[in-house]
């Protein structure tokens, strides 16, 4: 029997916004677990330190328990936060398929406040097509909530 190999492509989600808040405020909102739970999901074990492992819990699907396993890869205070974002199960296709990606937050002070750039990289298509589509829309909503929570915590 001959196996058909589908071509793969890697995609990134990129969102670039300017928030009317100082970088210190946005950084605090990005790295304080209580605030993170208000704009994204409640992290378990998060600490802004390189090497720190933490998780988020989302809706389970099939063989996947819904746990997103993360590890802080890089910290540049008030400038850059990078973490691995892994989830899914090999037994799943579509929602809950294996995902091995990286989330990078870059903060740049600008006259109007802080430029916030989010890059969620490493979506392998077609395997991660469902995650890529869902998270492309989801991150837009998350960024809006991040802006709101940052504004409330000034």
Secondary structure in CASP SS format (residue, H / E / C, confidence):
PFRMAT SS
TARGET T0000
AUTHOR 0000-0000-0000
METHOD secondary structure of the structure
MODEL  1
X C 1.00
X C 1.00
X C 1.00
X C 1.00
X C 1.00
X C 1.00
X C 1.00
X C 1.00
X E 1.00
X E 1.00
X E 1.00
X E 1.00
X E 1.00
X E 1.00
X E 1.00
X E 1.00
X E 1.00
X E 1.00
X E 1.00
X C 1.00
X C 1.00
X C 1.00
X H 1.00
X H 1.00
X H 1.00
X H 1.00
X H 1.00
X H 1.00
X H 1.00
X H 1.00
X H 1.00
X C 1.00
X H 1.00
X H 1.00
X H 1.00
X H 1.00
X H 1.00
X H 1.00
X H 1.00
X C 1.00
X C 1.00
X C 1.00
X C 1.00
X E 1.00
X C 1.00
X C 1.00
X C 1.00
X C 1.00
X C 1.00
X C 1.00
X C 1.00
X C 1.00
X E 1.00
X E 1.00
X E 1.00
X E 1.00
X E 1.00
X C 1.00
X C 1.00
X C 1.00
X E 1.00
X C 1.00
X C 1.00
X E 1.00
X C 1.00
X C 1.00
X E 1.00
X E 1.00
X E 1.00
X E 1.00
X E 1.00
X E 1.00
X E 1.00
X E 1.00
X E 1.00
X E 1.00
X C 1.00
X C 1.00
X C 1.00
X E 1.00
X E 1.00
X E 1.00
X E 1.00
X E 1.00
X E 1.00
X E 1.00
X E 1.00
X C 1.00
X C 1.00
X C 1.00
X C 1.00
X C 1.00
X C 1.00
X C 1.00
X C 1.00
X C 1.00
X C 1.00
X C 1.00
X E 1.00
X E 1.00
X E 1.00
X E 1.00
X E 1.00
X E 1.00
X E 1.00
X E 1.00
X E 1.00
X E 1.00
X E 1.00
X E 1.00
X C 1.00
X C 1.00
X E 1.00
X E 1.00
X E 1.00
X E 1.00
X E 1.00
X E 1.00
X E 1.00
X E 1.00
X E 1.00
X E 1.00
X E 1.00
X E 1.00
X E 1.00
X C 1.00
X C 1.00
X C 1.00
X H 1.00
X H 1.00
X H 1.00
X H 1.00
X H 1.00
X H 1.00
X H 1.00
X H 1.00
X H 1.00
X H 1.00
X H 1.00
X H 1.00
X H 1.00
X H 1.00
X H 1.00
X H 1.00
X H 1.00
X H 1.00
X H 1.00
X H 1.00
X H 1.00
X H 1.00
X H 1.00
X H 1.00
X C 1.00
X C 1.00
END
